[in-house]
Amino acid sequence: IFFRLFCFGWTMAWREKLRNLDGCQTLNLSDNKIGDEGCRYLCEGLKTNNTITALNVARNNIGVEGCRYLCEILKTNNTITALGVGNNKIGDEG
């Protein structure tokens, strides 16, 4: 599934939608400008999702803080086996 979230804004409502994407294995959120705050909502939504195996968050202005959220979710979500984070603002610290 490919979402263009910047058209609607990244809100807590999307977090709820992510929790209920039964059967979805690939989620492409690239080019949505979600930033660190959006990444936090994304990770909160993925805490209970057990179907998504591939997540693409490339080109989203995600920084070090967002990278920390992604690392935390990978510790508890065992189904995500592929993660695309290219062209963000993660840097060496992330």
Salt bridges, closest charged atoms under 4 A:
GLU16 OE2 - ARG15 NE 3.73
GLU16 OE2 - ARG19 NH1 2.99
ASP31 OD1 - ARG59 NE 2.88
GLU44 OE1 - ARG15 NH1 2.32
GLU44 OE2 - ARG40 NH1 3.43
GLU72 OE2 - LYS75 NZ 2.92
GLU93 OE2 - ARG68 NH2 2.98
